[in-house]
Amino acid sequence: MANIKLLDYFLLFFIYSFLGWVIETIACSFWAKKLVLNRGFLIGPYIPIYGTAAVLMTVFLREYQNDLFTLFCMSSVYASILEYFTSYWMEKVYHARWWDYTDHKFHLNGRICLENSLLFGLLGVVVILFVNPWIEKFLQLLIPYHFLLFLIFGGVMLLDFLLTVVVMSKLNLQIKNVRYDATELISQETRKILSRYRIFYHHLFQAFPKFQYTKTC
């Protein structure tokens, strides 16, 4: 994507955010042996961390497209760093651990694990070598509508993000009213309180089954 412009990067972000949601949905549905649609922090069918990772790889790693080993390794590193600091940031901001890999071998503080890092490396190779060329052709066909698509998708995702922030603010208020000190008891009680009557909270708990409130953040 040699001639890619700033607006194209935004559209690339949206496309890969959606594709990431599709991948998560298929994978989780396969392992759960049932259809699992509620994936990701936001309510809509997109997971921004995938879009962010794809854009970073496109910007910084396309020069390694003729060196598969380096591309694979760098993709693993980029995605792992992004996942680690996303986990750290979300825990600090929302006082909750959203995913936990402590039951996986070779993990780092439960935020990332070797298995996922290797998978991200493989996905990075697929993105740079195979998917990006097709997306570039697709975006070329939509050039007259780039700005309109940006306004639509950007507006929807922004509203989704703001709604989620409001929901999480209320969640923190509910947590403060729980009269327990133990993290696990707080998490259990919070789930009982919120999953009964709030569809958005229910979505979050389904999307992140290992959600755990971290009082000390």
VEXKOL-522245 format. One record per residue: residue number from 1; residue in three letters; x, z, y of N, C-alpha, C, O in turn. Coordinates in steps of 0.2 Angstrom, whole numbers. Atoms other than C-alpha are relative to their C-alpha. Last residue first. Layout:
N
{node NUM, ALA, {X, Z, Y}, {X, Z, Y}, {X, Z, Y}, {X, Z, Y}} ...
// end
This chain:
217
{node 217, CYS, {-2, 5, -4}, {-28, 204, -1}, {-1, 1, 8}, {1, -3, 12}} {node 216, THR, {-6, -2, -4}, {-29, 221, -9}, {2, -6, 4}, {7, -5, 8}} {node 215, LYS, {1, -4, -5}, {-47, 218, -15}, {6, 2, 5}, {5, 3, 11}} {node 214, THR, {-6, -3, -1}, {-45, 203, -25}, {0, 5, 6}, {1, 2, 11}} {node 213, TYR, {-1, -3, -7}, {-62, 197, -31}, {7, 4, 0}, {8, 8, -5}} {node 212, GLN, {-2, -8, 0}, {-60, 187, -47}, {1, 2, 7}, {6, 0, 10}} {node 211, PHE, {0, -3, -7}, {-67, 169, -50}, {1, 8, -1}, {-2, 11, -5}} {node 210, LYS, {-5, -6, 0}, {-62, 164, -68}, {0, 3, 7}, {5, 6, 9}} {node 209, PRO, {2, -5, 5}, {-78, 153, -70}, {5, 6, 0}, {3, 11, -2}} {node 208, PHE, {-6, -4, 1}, {-74, 143, -54}, {-1, 6, -4}, {-2, 12, -2}} {node 207, ALA, {-6, 4, -2}, {-86, 129, -52}, {6, 4, -2}, {11, 1, -4}} {node 206, GLN, {0, 5, 5}, {-100, 139, -60}, {6, -4, 0}, {9, -6, -5}} {node 205, PHE, {-2, -4, 6}, {-96, 154, -49}, {0, -5, -6}, {4, -4, -11}} {node 204, LEU, {-7, -3, 0}, {-96, 143, -34}, {2, 3, -6}, {7, 2, -9}} {node 203, HIS, {-5, 6, 0}, {-112, 134, -38}, {7, 2, -1}, {11, 0, -5}} {node 202, HIS, {0, 1, 7}, {-121, 151, -41}, {4, -6, -1}, {8, -7, -7}} {node 201, TYR, {-5, -5, 4}, {-115, 156, -24}, {0, -2, -7}, {5, -2, -10}} {node 200, PHE, {-7, 2, -2}, {-123, 140, -17}, {5, 5, -3}, {10, 3, -5}} {node 199, ILE, {-2, 6, 3}, {-140, 143, -26}, {8, -2, 1}, {11, -5, -3}} {node 198, ARG, {-3, 4, -5}, {-141, 161, -20}, {2, -6, -4}, {7, -6, -8}} {node 197, TYR, {4, 3, -5}, {-154, 171, -29}, {3, -4, 5}, {0, -7, 10}} {node 196, ARG, {7, -1, 1}, {-147, 179, -45}, {-4, -5, 5}, {-9, -8, 3}} {node 195, SER, {2, 5, 4}, {-129, 173, -44}, {-8, 0, -1}, {-10, -5, -3}} {node 194, LEU, {1, 7, -3}, {-126, 184, -29}, {-3, -6, -4}, {-6, -10, -2}} {node 193, ILE, {4, 0, -6}, {-129, 202, -35}, {-2, -7, 3}, {-7, -9, 5}} {node 192, LYS, {7, -2, 1}, {-124, 200, -53}, {-4, 0, 7}, {-10, -3, 6}} {node 191, ARG, {3, 6, 3}, {-108, 190, -48}, {-8, 2, -1}, {-12, -3, -1}} {node 190, THR, {2, 6, -5}, {-104, 203, -35}, {-3, -6, -4}, {-8, -9, -1}} {node 189, GLU, {6, -2, -4}, {-106, 217, -48}, {-1, -5, 5}, {-7, -7, 6}} {node 188, GLN, {6, 0, 4}, {-94, 209, -60}, {-6, 1, 4}, {-11, -2, 3}} {node 187, SER, {2, 7, 1}, {-81, 205, -47}, {-6, -1, -4}, {-11, -5, -3}} {node 186, ILE, {3, 4, -6}, {-82, 222, -40}, {-2, -7, -2}, {-7, -9, 0}} {node 185, LEU, {7, -3, -1}, {-80, 230, -58}, {-3, -3, 7}, {-9, -5, 7}} {node 184, GLU, {4, 3, 5}, {-65, 219, -61}, {-7, 2, 1}, {-12, -2, 0}} {node 183, THR, {0, 8, -1}, {-56, 223, -45}, {-5, -3, -5}, {-10, -6, -3}} {node 182, ALA, {-3, 4, 5}, {-59, 242, -47}, {-1, -7, 1}, {-7, -9, 2}} {node 181, ASP, {-7, 1, -2}, {-64, 251, -31}, {4, -5, -5}, {8, -8, -3}} {node 180, TYR, {-4, -1, 5}, {-83, 251, -33}, {7, -2, 3}, {8, -5, 8}} {node 179, ARG, {-3, -6, 0}, {-97, 253, -21}, {5, 2, -6}, {4, 6, -10}} {node 178, VAL, {-1, -2, 7}, {-101, 235, -18}, {4, 7, 0}, {10, 7, 2}} {node 177, ASN, {5, -5, 1}, {-106, 234, 1}, {0, 2, -7}, {-4, 7, -9}} {node 176, LYS, {-2, -7, -3}, {-89, 226, 5}, {-6, 5, -1}, {-4, 11, -1}} {node 175, ILE, {-5, -3, 4}, {-93, 212, -8}, {2, 7, 3}, {3, 12, 0}} {node 174, GLN, {3, -3, 6}, {-109, 207, 0}, {5, 4, -4}, {3, 10, -6}} {node 173, LEU, {4, -6, -2}, {-100, 205, 17}, {-3, 3, -6}, {-4, 9, -6}} {node 172, ASN, {-4, -5, -1}, {-87, 194, 8}, {-4, 6, 3}, {-2, 12, 1}} {node 171, LEU, {-3, -3, 6}, {-100, 184, 1}, {4, 5, 1}, {4, 11, -3}} {node 170, LYS, {6, -4, 3}, {-109, 181, 17}, {2, 4, -6}, {1, 9, -7}} {node 169, SER, {0, -5, -4}, {-92, 174, 24}, {-6, 5, -2}, {-4, 11, -2}} {node 168, MET, {-5, -5, 1}, {-91, 164, 9}, {1, 6, 4}, {2, 11, 2}} {node 167, VAL, {2, -3, 6}, {-108, 156, 12}, {5, 5, -2}, {4, 10, -4}} {node 166, VAL, {6, -4, -2}, {-104, 152, 30}, {-1, 4, -6}, {-2, 10, -6}} {node 165, VAL, {-3, -5, -4}, {-87, 144, 25}, {-5, 6, 1}, {-4, 12, 1}} {node 164, THR, {-4, -4, 5}, {-96, 134, 12}, {3, 6, 3}, {3, 11, 0}} {node 163, LEU, {5, -4, 4}, {-108, 128, 25}, {3, 4, -5}, {1, 10, -6}} {node 162, LEU, {3, -5, -4}, {-94, 123, 36}, {-5, 4, -3}, {-5, 10, -3}} {node 161, PHE, {-5, -6, -1}, {-85, 114, 22}, {-3, 5, 4}, {-2, 11, 3}} {node 160, ASP, {-1, -3, 7}, {-101, 104, 17}, {5, 6, 1}, {4, 11, -1}} {node 159, LEU, {6, -4, 1}, {-104, 99, 35}, {0, 5, -6}, {-1, 10, -6}} {node 158, LEU, {-1, -5, -5}, {-86, 93, 36}, {-6, 5, 0}, {-5, 11, 0}} {node 157, MET, {-5, -5, 2}, {-88, 84, 20}, {1, 5, 5}, {2, 11, 3}} {node 156, VAL, {3, -4, 5}, {-104, 75, 26}, {5, 5, -3}, {3, 11, -4}} {node 155, GLY, {5, -5, -3}, {-96, 71, 43}, {-4, 4, -6}, {-5, 10, -5}} {node 154, GLY, {-3, -6, -3}, {-80, 64, 35}, {-6, 5, 3}, {-4, 11, 2}} {node 153, PHE, {-3, -4, 5}, {-90, 53, 23}, {3, 6, 3}, {3, 12, 0}} {node 152, ILE, {5, -3, 5}, {-101, 46, 36}, {3, 5, -5}, {0, 10, -6}} {node 151, LEU, {5, -4, -3}, {-89, 44, 50}, {-5, 3, -5}, {-7, 9, -4}} {node 150, PHE, {-4, -7, -2}, {-75, 38, 39}, {-5, 4, 3}, {-5, 10, 2}} {node 149, LEU, {-1, -4, 6}, {-87, 25, 31}, {3, 7, 2}, {2, 12, -1}} {node 148, LEU, {7, -3, 1}, {-92, 19, 49}, {0, 4, -6}, {-3, 10, -7}} {node 147, PHE, {2, -6, -5}, {-74, 18, 54}, {-7, 3, -2}, {-7, 9, -1}} {node 146, HIS, {-4, -6, 1}, {-69, 8, 38}, {-2, 5, 5}, {-3, 11, 2}} {node 145, TYR, {4, -6, 0}, {-84, -4, 39}, {4, 6, -1}, {1, 12, -2}} {node 144, PRO, {5, -1, -6}, {-76, -20, 45}, {-4, 6, 0}, {-7, 8, 5}} {node 143, ILE, {-3, -1, -7}, {-61, -17, 33}, {-5, 1, 6}, {-5, 5, 10}} {node 142, LEU, {4, -4, -4}, {-72, -15, 17}, {3, 1, 7}, {0, 6, 11}} {node 141, LEU, {7, 3, 0}, {-65, -29, 7}, {-4, 3, 5}, {-9, 1, 8}} {node 140, GLN, {-1, 7, -3}, {-47, -24, 11}, {-7, -3, 1}, {-8, -6, 6}} {node 139, LEU, {1, -2, -8}, {-52, -6, 6}, {1, -6, 4}, {-2, -6, 9}} {node 138, PHE, {7, -2, -1}, {-56, -13, -12}, {0, 2, 8}, {-5, 0, 11}} {node 137, LYS, {4, 6, 0}, {-39, -22, -13}, {-7, 1, 2}, {-11, -2, 6}} {node 136, GLU, {-2, 4, -6}, {-30, -7, -8}, {-4, -6, 1}, {-6, -8, 6}} {node 135, ILE, {3, -2, -6}, {-40, 3, -20}, {2, -3, 6}, {-2, -4, 10}} {node 134, TRP, {7, 1, 0}, {-35, -8, -34}, {-3, 2, 6}, {-8, -1, 9}} {node 133, PRO, {1, 7, -1}, {-16, -7, -30}, {-8, -2, 0}, {-10, -7, 4}} {node 132, ASN, {-1, 2, -7}, {-18, 12, -28}, {0, -8, 1}, {-4, -9, 6}} {node 131, VAL, {7, -1, -4}, {-25, 14, -46}, {1, -2, 7}, {-4, -5, 10}} {node 130, PHE, {6, 3, 2}, {-11, 7, -56}, {-6, 0, 4}, {-9, -5, 6}} {node 129, LEU, {-1, 6, 3}, {7, 11, -51}, {-6, -4, -2}, {-6, -10, -1}} {node 128, ILE, {-4, 4, -4}, {5, 25, -38}, {0, -7, -3}, {0, -12, 0}} {node 127, VAL, {2, 1, -7}, {-10, 33, -45}, {4, -5, 3}, {1, -10, 6}} {node 126, VAL, {5, 4, 1}, {-5, 32, -64}, {-3, -2, 7}, {-5, -8, 8}} {node 125, VAL, {-3, 6, 2}, {12, 39, -60}, {-6, -5, -1}, {-5, -11, 2}} {node 124, GLY, {-3, 3, -5}, {4, 53, -51}, {3, -7, -1}, {2, -11, 3}} {node 123, LEU, {5, 3, -4}, {-8, 56, -65}, {3, -3, 6}, {1, -8, 9}} {node 122, LEU, {3, 6, 3}, {6, 58, -77}, {-5, -3, 5}, {-5, -9, 6}} {node 121, GLY, {-5, 5, -1}, {15, 71, -65}, {-2, -7, -3}, {-1, -12, 0}} {node 120, PHE, {0, 3, -7}, {-2, 80, -63}, {6, -5, 1}, {5, -10, 5}} {node 119, LEU, {6, 4, 0}, {-3, 82, -82}, {0, -3, 7}, {-2, -9, 8}} {node 118, LEU, {-2, 6, 4}, {15, 89, -83}, {-6, -5, 1}, {-5, -11, 2}} {node 117, SER, {-5, 4, -4}, {10, 101, -69}, {2, -6, -3}, {3, -11, 0}} {node 116, ASN, {3, 4, -5}, {-6, 106, -78}, {5, -4, 4}, {4, -10, 6}} {node 115, GLU, {5, 5, 3}, {3, 111, -94}, {-3, -5, 5}, {-3, -11, 5}} {node 114, LEU, {-3, 6, 2}, {17, 119, -85}, {-4, -5, -2}, {-3, -11, -1}} {node 113, CYS, {-3, -1, 7}, {6, 132, -76}, {3, -7, -2}, {1, -12, 1}} {node 112, ILE, {-2, 7, 2}, {1, 135, -58}, {2, 1, -7}, {5, 7, -9}} {node 111, ARG, {3, 5, -4}, {-8, 150, -50}, {2, -7, -2}, {-2, -12, -1}} {node 110, GLY, {7, 2, 2}, {-6, 163, -64}, {-3, -6, 5}, {-9, -8, 4}} {node 109, ASN, {5, -4, -3}, {9, 170, -55}, {-7, -2, -2}, {-11, 0, 2}} {node 108, LEU, {-3, -3, -6}, {19, 155, -61}, {-5, 4, 3}, {-9, 1, 7}} {node 107, HIS, {3, 0, -6}, {14, 149, -79}, {4, 4, 6}, {8, 8, 4}} {node 106, PHE, {-4, 3, -5}, {24, 145, -94}, {-4, -1, 7}, {-4, -6, 10}} {node 105, LYS, {-7, -1, 0}, {11, 148, -107}, {4, -3, 6}, {1, -8, 9}} {node 104, HIS, {-4, 6, 2}, {-7, 148, -102}, {8, 2, -1}, {10, 7, 3}} {node 103, ASP, {1, 1, 7}, {-18, 164, -102}, {4, -6, -3}, {4, -8, -9}} {node 102, THR, {-4, -5, 3}, {-11, 169, -85}, {-1, -1, -8}, {4, 2, -11}} {node 101, TYR, {-3, 3, 6}, {-18, 152, -78}, {4, 5, -4}, {9, 3, -8}} {node 100, ASP, {-5, -5, 3}, {-30, 160, -66}, {3, -3, -6}, {-1, -4, -11}} {node 99, TRP, {-2, 2, 7}, {-42, 151, -55}, {6, 4, -2}, {9, 6, 2}} {node 98, TRP, {5, 5, 2}, {-52, 156, -39}, {2, -3, -7}, {-3, -5, -11}} {node 97, ARG, {-4, 5, 4}, {-43, 172, -35}, {-5, -5, -4}, {-9, -3, -8}} {node 96, ALA, {2, 2, 6}, {-53, 180, -21}, {5, -4, -4}, {8, -9, -1}} {node 95, HIS, {-1, -6, 4}, {-50, 188, -5}, {-3, -1, -7}, {-6, 4, -9}} {node 94, TYR, {6, -2, 3}, {-57, 173, 4}, {0, 6, -4}, {-5, 8, -7}} {node 93, VAL, {6, 1, -4}, {-43, 169, 16}, {-6, 3, -2}, {-10, 6, 1}} {node 92, LYS, {-1, -4, -6}, {-28, 177, 7}, {-6, -1, 4}, {-8, 4, 8}} {node 91, GLU, {1, -8, 2}, {-35, 171, -10}, {1, 4, 6}, {-2, 9, 7}} {node 90, MET, {7, -1, 1}, {-39, 153, -3}, {0, 8, -2}, {-5, 11, 0}} {node 89, TRP, {4, 0, -6}, {-21, 152, 4}, {-7, 2, -1}, {-10, 6, 3}} {node 88, TYR, {-2, -5, -4}, {-12, 157, -12}, {-4, 1, 7}, {-6, 6, 9}} {node 87, SER, {2, -6, 3}, {-22, 146, -23}, {1, 6, 5}, {-3, 10, 6}} {node 86, THR, {7, 0, -1}, {-19, 131, -11}, {-3, 7, -3}, {-8, 10, 0}} {node 85, PHE, {1, -2, -7}, {-1, 136, -10}, {-7, 0, 2}, {-10, 4, 6}} {node 84, TYR, {-2, -7, -1}, {1, 135, -29}, {-2, 3, 7}, {-5, 8, 7}} {node 83, GLU, {5, -4, 4}, {-10, 119, -31}, {2, 7, 1}, {-2, 12, 2}} {node 82, LEU, {7, 0, -4}, {0, 110, -17}, {-5, 5, -3}, {-8, 8, 0}} {node 81, ILE, {-1, -3, -7}, {17, 115, -24}, {-7, 1, 3}, {-8, 6, 6}} {node 80, SER, {0, -7, 2}, {11, 110, -42}, {1, 4, 7}, {-2, 9, 7}} {node 79, ALA, {7, -3, 2}, {5, 93, -35}, {0, 7, -2}, {-4, 11, 0}} {node 78, TYR, {4, 0, -6}, {22, 89, -26}, {-7, 3, -2}, {-10, 8, 2}} {node 77, VAL, {-2, -5, -5}, {32, 95, -41}, {-4, 0, 6}, {-6, 6, 8}} {node 76, SER, {1, -7, 3}, {23, 86, -54}, {2, 5, 5}, {-2, 10, 6}} {node 75, SER, {7, -1, 0}, {23, 70, -44}, {-2, 7, -2}, {-6, 10, 1}} {node 74, MET, {2, -2, -6}, {41, 72, -41}, {-7, 1, 1}, {-9, 5, 5}} {node 73, CYS, {-3, -7, -2}, {45, 73, -59}, {-2, 2, 7}, {-5, 7, 8}} {node 72, PHE, {3, -5, 4}, {34, 58, -64}, {2, 7, 2}, {-2, 11, 3}} {node 71, LEU, {6, 0, -2}, {41, 47, -50}, {-4, 5, -3}, {-8, 9, 0}} {node 70, THR, {0, -4, -7}, {58, 52, -54}, {-7, 0, 3}, {-9, 5, 5}} {node 69, PHE, {-1, -7, 1}, {55, 47, -72}, {0, 4, 6}, {-3, 9, 6}} {node 68, LEU, {6, -4, 3}, {46, 31, -68}, {2, 7, -1}, {-3, 12, 0}} {node 67, ASP, {-4, -5, 3}, {59, 24, -56}, {-5, 5, -3}, {-7, 10, 0}} {node 66, ASN, {-4, 4, 5}, {52, 7, -50}, {4, 5, -4}, {8, 3, -8}} {node 65, GLN, {4, 4, 5}, {38, 16, -41}, {4, -4, -5}, {1, -5, -11}} {node 64, TYR, {-3, -1, 7}, {50, 28, -33}, {-4, -4, -5}, {-3, -2, -11}} {node 63, GLU, {-7, 2, 0}, {47, 22, -15}, {3, 0, -7}, {8, -3, -9}} {node 62, ARG, {0, 7, 2}, {29, 25, -18}, {6, -3, 0}, {7, -8, -4}} {node 61, LEU, {-3, 1, 7}, {33, 44, -18}, {-1, -8, -2}, {2, -9, -7}} {node 60, PHE, {-7, -2, 1}, {31, 50, 0}, {3, -2, -6}, {9, -2, -7}} {node 59, VAL, {-4, 1, -5}, {15, 42, 7}, {7, 1, -1}, {12, -2, 1}} {node 58, THR, {0, 7, -3}, {6, 38, -8}, {5, 0, 5}, {8, -5, 6}} {node 57, MET, {-3, 4, 5}, {10, 55, -17}, {1, -7, 3}, {6, -10, 2}} {node 56, LEU, {-7, -2, -1}, {5, 64, -1}, {4, -4, -5}, {9, -6, -3}} {node 55, VAL, {-2, 3, -6}, {-12, 54, -1}, {8, 2, 1}, {12, -2, 3}} {node 54, ALA, {-1, 8, 0}, {-15, 57, -19}, {3, -3, 6}, {7, -7, 6}} {node 53, ALA, {-5, 2, 4}, {-12, 76, -18}, {2, -7, 0}, {7, -10, 0}} {node 52, THR, {-6, -2, -4}, {-23, 78, -3}, {6, -2, -4}, {11, -5, -1}} {node 51, GLY, {-1, 5, -5}, {-37, 68, -12}, {6, 2, 4}, {10, -3, 6}} {node 50, TYR, {-2, 6, 3}, {-35, 79, -27}, {1, -5, 5}, {6, -9, 4}} {node 49, ILE, {-7, -1, 2}, {-35, 95, -17}, {2, -6, -4}, {8, -8, -3}} {node 48, PRO, {-5, 2, -5}, {-51, 89, -8}, {7, 1, -3}, {11, -3, 0}} {node 47, ILE, {-5, -6, 0}, {-62, 90, -24}, {6, -2, 5}, {10, -6, 3}} {node 46, TYR, {-6, 1, -2}, {-78, 79, -22}, {4, 6, 0}, {2, 12, 1}} {node 45, PRO, {-4, 3, 5}, {-95, 78, -28}, {7, -2, 2}, {8, -8, 2}} {node 44, GLY, {0, 7, 2}, {-103, 89, -15}, {4, -2, -5}, {8, 2, -8}} {node 43, ILE, {6, 1, 4}, {-104, 108, -15}, {-1, -7, -2}, {-4, -8, -8}} {node 42, LEU, {6, 3, -4}, {-87, 112, -10}, {-6, -2, -4}, {-5, -2, -10}} {node 41, PHE, {2, -5, -5}, {-75, 123, -20}, {-6, -2, 4}, {-10, 2, 6}} {node 40, GLY, {-3, 1, -6}, {-74, 111, -35}, {-3, 6, 5}, {-8, 8, 4}} {node 39, ARG, {-7, -1, 0}, {-84, 108, -50}, {3, -1, 7}, {0, -5, 11}} {node 38, ASN, {-2, -4, -5}, {-102, 110, -53}, {7, 2, 0}, {9, 7, -3}} {node 37, LEU, {0, 4, -6}, {-107, 96, -64}, {3, 4, 6}, {6, 1, 10}} {node 36, VAL, {-2, -5, -5}, {-103, 103, -82}, {0, -4, 7}, {5, -8, 7}} {node 35, LEU, {-1, 3, -7}, {-113, 93, -95}, {2, 5, 5}, {-2, 10, 6}} {node 34, LYS, {6, 1, -4}, {-110, 101, -112}, {1, -2, 7}, {7, -2, 9}} {node 33, LYS, {5, 3, 4}, {-97, 103, -125}, {-7, 0, 3}, {-12, 0, -1}} {node 32, ALA, {6, -4, 0}, {-88, 115, -114}, {-5, -3, -5}, {-10, 1, -7}} {node 31, TRP, {-2, -6, 2}, {-71, 106, -117}, {-6, 5, -1}, {-6, 9, -6}} {node 30, PHE, {-3, 1, 7}, {-78, 89, -115}, {1, 7, -3}, {-1, 8, -9}} {node 29, SER, {6, 1, 4}, {-89, 94, -100}, {2, -1, -7}, {-1, 1, -12}} {node 28, CYS, {4, -7, 1}, {-74, 102, -92}, {-6, -1, -4}, {-7, 3, -8}} {node 27, ALA, {-4, -5, 4}, {-64, 86, -94}, {-3, 6, -2}, {-3, 9, -8}} {node 26, ILE, {-1, 3, 6}, {-77, 74, -88}, {4, 5, -5}, {1, 7, -10}} {node 25, THR, {7, -1, 3}, {-82, 85, -73}, {0, -3, -7}, {-2, 0, -12}} {node 24, GLU, {2, -7, 1}, {-64, 88, -68}, {-6, 0, -4}, {-7, 4, -9}} {node 23, ILE, {-5, -2, 5}, {-60, 69, -69}, {-1, 7, -2}, {-2, 8, -8}} {node 22, VAL, {2, 4, 6}, {-76, 64, -59}, {5, 3, -6}, {2, 4, -11}} {node 21, TRP, {7, -4, 2}, {-72, 78, -46}, {-2, -4, -7}, {-4, 0, -11}} {node 20, GLY, {-2, -7, 3}, {-54, 71, -45}, {-6, 3, -2}, {-5, 7, -8}} {node 19, LEU, {-3, 1, 7}, {-61, 53, -43}, {2, 7, -3}, {1, 7, -9}} {node 18, PHE, {6, 1, 4}, {-72, 60, -28}, {3, -2, -7}, {0, 1, -12}} {node 17, SER, {4, -7, 0}, {-57, 68, -19}, {-6, -1, -5}, {-7, 3, -9}} {node 16, TYR, {-4, -4, 6}, {-47, 52, -24}, {-3, 7, 0}, {-3, 10, -6}} {node 15, ILE, {1, 3, 7}, {-60, 41, -14}, {3, 4, -6}, {0, 5, -11}} {node 14, PHE, {7, -1, 2}, {-61, 53, 1}, {-1, -3, -7}, {-4, 0, -12}} {node 13, PHE, {1, -8, 1}, {-42, 55, 3}, {-7, 0, -3}, {-8, 4, -8}} {node 12, LEU, {-3, -2, 6}, {-40, 36, 2}, {-1, 7, -3}, {-2, 8, -8}} {node 11, LEU, {4, 3, 5}, {-53, 34, 15}, {3, 1, -7}, {-1, 2, -12}} {node 10, PHE, {6, -5, 1}, {-43, 46, 26}, {-5, -3, -5}, {-7, 1, -9}} {node 9, TYR, {-2, -7, 3}, {-27, 37, 22}, {-6, 4, -1}, {-7, 8, -6}} {node 8, ASP, {0, 1, 8}, {-35, 20, 26}, {2, 6, -4}, {-1, 8, -9}} {node 7, LEU, {6, -1, 2}, {-39, 27, 44}, {-1, -1, -8}, {-5, 1, -11}} {node 6, LEU, {2, -7, 0}, {-21, 30, 46}, {-7, 1, -2}, {-9, 5, -6}} {node 5, LYS, {1, -3, -7}, {-16, 13, 42}, {-3, 7, -1}, {-5, 9, -7}} {node 4, ILE, {5, -4, 0}, {-9, 5, 25}, {0, 4, 7}, {5, 5, 10}} {node 3, ASN, {3, 1, -7}, {2, -10, 27}, {-6, 5, 1}, {-10, 4, 5}} {node 2, ALA, {-5, 1, -5}, {13, -6, 12}, {-3, 0, 7}, {0, 3, 12}} {node 1, MET, {4, 0, -6}, {0, 0, 0}, {4, 0, 6}, {4, 5, 10}} 
// end
